Amino acid sequence: MINEAKIDILSLSLQELEKAIVDMGEAKFRAKQIYQWLTKGAWGAEMKNVPAHLQKKLDDVFEFRLPLVKKRLVSKIDGTIKYLFELIDGECIESVFMKYEHGNTLCISSQVGCRMGCKFCASTLLGRVRDLTPSEMLGQIISAQKDTGERISNVVMMGIGEPLDNYDNTIKFLHLVSSPDGLNIGLRHISLSTCGLVSGIEKLSNEGLPVTLSVSLHAYANDVRSEIMPINNKYPIEMLLDACNKYFEKTGRRISFEYTLINGKNDDTQGAVSLAKILKKHLHSTCHVNLIPLNEVKETRLETSKNINNFKNKLLSLGINATVRRRLGSDINASCGQLRRQAKEENK
Ligand code: SAH
């Protein structure tokens, strides 16, 4: 991983960097200059207003490494870019750059692999290797901005990994990414997606961070949810929805639910009625249901639903706000976790 003798500079807040710079006998204002360069992905001689002796000193004390672009797939249809990034220890993660009318969005990873075991997901097939550091989460955004030359205004934590299973690093990342002296991406422009770690949701509701919480629900009954998402054995649907309700009551932020439609598992129209019923029973606010056509992963043998519109219309008729997620980058189809898996296969 990162060279242990050196400090990972991108994981520092401005205040922490200021302290380190003053301890090095340098003027405090230098920290802000350096911080702004880091945000642009610049280091060493690229930091033009930082004197050469300080550039050298920084290099002796700190480690600055951005995720390297190992593979880059660009959609000819809509400009979506899928990145395979290589980290300092050779492990790979994925990020996806998407263009929307309201700005550019980057979907980032929070762990190398995942241990949540969701049956339809490619990211979890090989388990979890390690957590990402705050700087590796931030670095995905800096590298993507550098590569595209465009500003990223929205971030979704929906790539490889479970952010609430890497709780402390995720919280530190949220502070760093929203820092006005750093990337300055507002927390309201950030969505954090979880498979439903209730203890993490409860902790997050006390952090005072106005991110949008997306909860991967994917089923309207416990037997089906436990079958496709092992986390449901620990935190069944009722417990999860109660935690979502408390989250809303504490933060005033409405919850967004992700619901991947899988043929014959969770997509029958009657199921939409059950879904509407449990949402209304447990939540004292409106919510949004984001229906996702299953991205087929060959190892799972699960198929995408043929009943998407009926399911959506039933929810709408029952007063539940539901939309079907637009599929960006359909010509570079490599659903999350698949690029990393392919790269591992190729390196064998
Ligand atoms: N661990 C977090 C975030 C990563 S996954 C979570 O579980 O929410 C982001 C979203 O993509 C989740 O809703 C996840 O369930 C969904 N997903 C994973 N694999 C998928 C697939 N093959 N097709 C459609 N959605 C998938």
Boltz pocket constraint, residues with backbone or C-beta under 6 A from the ligand:
constraints:
  - pocket:
      binder: B
      contacts: [[A, 118], [A, 120], [A, 121], [A, 122], [A, 157], [A, 158], [A, 159], [A, 160], [A, 161], [A, 162], [A, 163], [A, 193], [A, 194], [A, 195], [A, 196], [A, 214], [A, 215], [A, 216], [A, 258], [A, 259], [A, 260], [A, 292], [A, 293], [A, 294], [A, 295], [A, 296], [A, 297], [A, 335], [A, 336]]
      max_distance: 6.0
